[in-house]
Amino acid sequence: MGSFIYLGIGELELDWGKNFIFNDYSKLFLKTDKKNISYYYAEDEVIVQPGYSISLRRVKNRLELLGYSLQKINSHFQNHNDNYSDYIEQPYISFETILAIFSKINIKNYKNKKEDRDYDLGEYFIDNIFLNDTFKDLRDHLGIKNKDIGTYFENLDPLITLRLLIENPNNLEMNLEWRTQDVIDGGWTNEKEIFVGVEEADKFLIVTEGSSDSFIIKKSLELLKPDILDFFTFIDMEENYPFTGTGNLFRFCQGLASIRIQNKTLVIFDNDLEGVDKFNKTKNLNLPNQMKIMKLPELDEFTYFLTVGPTGETYENINGKAVAIECFLDFTKFNPKIRWTNYSKDYDAYQGSLENKDAYVRNFKNVRQTADNYNFIKLTKLLDEIYTNCI
């Protein structure tokens, strides 16, 4: 009979494989997500053995970084319909409708029939999904029942279904589980082979203006968003960093655009005079689809900020004029002040920078965990902006 491997939420099976033929879902999990989980068999037999488990709340961000945000699964769904075989009956259902239906489905109520038999293509969906009361709204909308309808949904990317079900808040504490142990015990694979994790093609290369920027972003991810840290790589800043500074970063973007880089890349500019200027110039380049740019976000905290310059001390809006990465660190133990330095004729304004910024970085380096007495509010907003640009 062979060994089976399943991706599921509770008793709901999203995908399955047999022996050595199965899809790799290890990128949805961290290695630390391996634990003892329930395996569901025919005649209501449940066996607890090792597998991978992550809550739907946690896996949402990983899914979106893999290209399954709501906006993108709309495109995936349309592609599924546009490229579907003409000789198989296709139900008429819009993305808006399927989103409305699936976002109301409560997986806790679902029970699998789990018959010990082989299904023909389309039969599993009819017997275990279409006729199940948990999916009554989908059945009522489609109104028809045949194997072609089952085949249509069995061919739908299971990660689309997963992302749709995450829209129901009642499902967020349910666990997505990858039940791998049977194919391992059957000798079809082993633990080292089966857990590939996030591959290089799925990672985002973060490019910044200097080494402090990358250090701060990476450590912030480690502390605040460890569940997605493995999706990001950073250029080694320790030696021979070839494009430190705003001007060189712009030239580096020109180079990446000219070679049509295929890696997922996010370039982050400062939100000061030079950074905004180079950000705007970079936007006009013919950038590859995989390459995105952003500048450090504008925050309300920067609209009334103590500055010192030729006219003495004043409070000013430093967004777009003097915001560097250090401005997102905790100011609690300091008296932050922006000093206006060089006057730019091109911008008819002064370029500013945070005084004693190295002290803010040293203070951040001493932070070991989120429970430490440190204000992460601005760093959280920065990471949210990076995440939004990546998805």
N, C-alpha and C positions, 0 to 999 in steps of 0.2 A: 504493500500500500504506500510506503514511503512516509516521509516526515513533512509536517506543515509548519509554516511560519506566518504569524498574523500581526497586522497593525490594527489596533482597535481601541474603542472607548467603552469600558465595561464589556458588555456582551455584544456590542455593535462592532462588526468587523468592517473596517474600511478597505483593507487590502489583504491579500494572502498569496503565498507562494508555496512551492512544493520542491523538496529536495534541494538542488542547487539553483533552481530557477526562482528568483524572488528579487524584489526591488530593495535598494539600499535606503533605509530610513535612519541611519545612524546620525545623520547631520541634524536631525530634530532633537537629539539628546546630547547631554554631556556624559562623559564616562562615569561620573559620580551618580548618574541617574539609574545605574544598575542596582537592582534590589530584587527581593522575592515578590512575585506577583501571581495573580490567579490565571490559570489556563483553563479554558472552558471546553469540555468534550461532550460527546453524545451521551444521552441518558442522564443528563444533569450532573455529570462527573466534573468536579473542580479539583485541580491539583495546583498546589503552590510550589513554584520553582523559579529560578533566576530569569530575569528579563529586564527590560528598560521601561521606566515609568516617569512621566513628567506631567504636571497639571496643565490643563488647557490655558490657564492664566499665564503660565510661564512660557509655554511653547508658542504663544501668539507672536511675540517679537521675533523669534527664530524663523517662523513661517514667513513673516513679512520681509525679513532680510533675504530670504530665499526667493522672493518675487511673488509672494502670495498676500499682498495687501488687497483690500476690497477693490480698489481701482484696477489692480492688475489681474485679479481673478475674473473680473468682468471681461477683460480682453481674452484671458485663457478660455473662458466659457464660450465667447463668440467664436474663437478659433476652433473649439471643439465642434460647434454647430456647422461652421463653414466648411470644414474638412471632413465631415461625417459621410460615411458611405451612402450613396444614392439608393442602393438596392435594399437598405434596411430602413424600416419605418422610423421616423424621427418625431418625437412629440413636440408640439409647439408649447414652449415655456420660455418666457423672457428671464433675463438675469434678475430683474427687479422682483419678479414673482418668486423665483426659486430662493432668492435671498429672504424675502418676507416669510416664506414657508419654513425654511430650514432654521431661521433665527428664532422660531417659536418652538422648535422641537426640544423636548426635555429628555436627554439620553438616560437619565436615571430610571425612567419608566420602561426602557426597552428590554425585552427578553428575547434571546435568540432561540429558534427551534432546535438548532444543532442536531440535525439528522446525520447519521453515520452513512452517507452515500455520496456518490459523485453527482454533481449538477452539470447539466448542459449549459452552454452560454446563455445567460439571461434568466435562467430558472432560479438561481439563488436570490436575485433581487426580487422576483415576484413572490417567492415563498417567504422570505425573511424580512423584506422591507415593505414592499407594496401592500401586502396583506396584513401587515402589523399595525395595530391601532396607533402606535406612536407616530406613524407616518400617514395618518388618516387625511390630513389636509392635502398632502401631495397626491394621494389616491383620488380624493374628491376633485382636485383640479384637473388631473389627467383624464380621469373617467374611463379609460380603456385599460385592458390587461392582456398583454401577450408577451412572448419572449423577446420580440423586437424592442419593446419598451424597456424590458429588463436589460437587454444588451446595451442599449443607449446609456443607461446609468452605470452599468458595470464597466463601460469603457471611459467614463468620466474620470478625470484625474482625482484620485482619492484625497489629495491635499486641498482641492477646491472644496470638497464636501467638508473636510475638517475645518477649514477656515470659516465656512458658512455657519457651522454648528457653534463655533466660538462666539458668534454674535449674540447668543443667548446667555445672559449673565448667570442663569441657573446652572449652566454646564461648566463654568470656569473652574470649579473645584474638582471636577471629574478628571481622571487621569488618562492621558494618551499612553498606551502600552504597546511595546514591540515585543512579541512573544517569540523569542529566538531559540529557546533551549532545545526544542525537539529536533531542529535541523542540526544543532551542534551534537546532541547525543547520538543522532543518526549517522554521524560521521561525514555529513555533506559539507561542513565548514568548521571553523573553529573561532574562538573568541577574538583572536588577533585579526583574522581575516574579515570578520563580520562587522567590526566597528571601525569604519573608515573615518567618520567625523566630517567636519566641514572641509571640503577640498579647496585648493587654491583658487579655482575658478569662481567659487562662491564667496571668497573673502574680499574685503574692501581695504585697499591701500590708502592710508591716511597720509597726506602730504601737507606739511605746515611750514611756517616761516622760520622756525627755529627749534632747537632741541627742547627748550622749556615747554613749548606748545605740545609737542608729542608726549613728553613725560607727564604733563598734567592731564591730558586727555586719557592716556593709557591707565594711569593710576585711578582716575575717576571712574573709568569703566570697571576696573578691578574691585573698587569699593562699592559702587552704586548699581552697576549692571553686570555682575559676573556671569549671568546666564547668556550673554551675547558677546563676551570678550573674545571668544575664539573666532568671531567673524571679522576681526580687524587685525591688520598688520601695519607696522610703522617702519619707515625707513630708518636704518641705523644711523643715529645722530652722533655716535661717539667719535668716529674718525672719518675724515675725507667726505664730510657732508658737502656736496658740490653746489647747493643753491640756497644757502642761508640768506635771508633778507627778502624784502618784498619784490624788488626789481628782478633779482635772480629767480624768484619763484614764478614770476610772470614769464620769463624766458624759458623756464623749465616746462611750463604749460604749453608754450609754443612748440617745444620739442615733442612733447607727448602727443599733441594734436597732429603734428606733421607725420609721425610714425603710426598714427591711428591705433593707439594703445588699446588692447583688448581687455586688460585687467580692469575690474571695478575699482575706480579711483575717485577719491574725494579730496579736493584741494581746498584748504581753509586759509583765507586771508584775514589779517587783522581788520578791525573796524575803526581804523584811524584814517587820516587824510590819504596817505600813500596806499594803504590797503584797499580802501574803497575805490580809488582811482584804478589800481591794477585789477581789481575785481571786475570793474565795468569794462576795462579793455579786454580782459580774458573772456567775458561773456560774448564779445564780438568775434572771437575765434571760431573756426569750424571744428568744434570739439566732437570727439567720438561719443557715441551714445552711452558707452560705459563710463565716461568721465564726467563727473559733476564738480561744480565749484560752489563755495559758499563763503560768506564772511562771518566773523563772530557776530552773534545776534545782538540787536539793540534791546536794551532792558530799561524798564522804568527806573531801576536803581541808578542808572547813569544820567538821568535827565537833570538832576540837581546835585552837582558834585563839586567839592572844593577844589579850586585851581589857583595857581599862582603864576604870574607873568609880569610883563612890563607895567601893567596897570595895578599891580598888587594882587591881593587875594579876592577872588570872586567865586560865586557859585554858578556853574554853567552846565549846559547839556553837552556831555563829551561823546555821545553817540556819533559815529562818523568822523570823529576828530582825534580821539586819544584812547580808544578801547583796545587793549591788548589782552592776551590770555590771562595775565596776572590779575586783571580786574575781576575775574570770576572766582577768585579765591576768597577766603574768609577775612573780613576786615575787623573782626571783633577786637583783637588785641592791638590794633593799629589806629592811627589817625590818617587815613588815606588822603593823598593829595596828588593832583595832576600838575606837573610843571610844564608850562608852554616853553618850547625850546626854539627850534628854527622856524623863521618866517618863510613861507612859500609864496613867491609871486604868482606862481601858476594857480594856486588855490585862493590867494588873497586871505590867508589864514595861517595861524601857527599850528605846527605839529606838536602834540603833547605826549607825555609819557608818565606813568605812575612812578612816583618817587620811591626809592628803596625797594624796588620790586623783588630783588633777590631775597629780601627778608620774608616776603609772603610765600615764596617758593620753599624756602627752608622750613618754614612753619608747616607747610603742607606735607613736606617729606616726612615729618614726624607723626603724621596721622596713620594709624594702623587699622582702624575699623570704623564703621559708621556710628558705633556707639560712643566714639570719642567726642569730646566737646568741640565740635567743628560745624560751622554753618555751610551746608552743602547746597543751599537753595539755588545759587547762581550756576554752580557746576551742573546741577540737575537740568536746569534750563538749557545749558550749553549742550549736554548730551542728547536731550530731546530734539534739539535743532539738528544735530549731526544725524540722528536716527531718521528724522523726517526726510532729510536730503538723500539718505541712502536708500530708502524704500520708494 
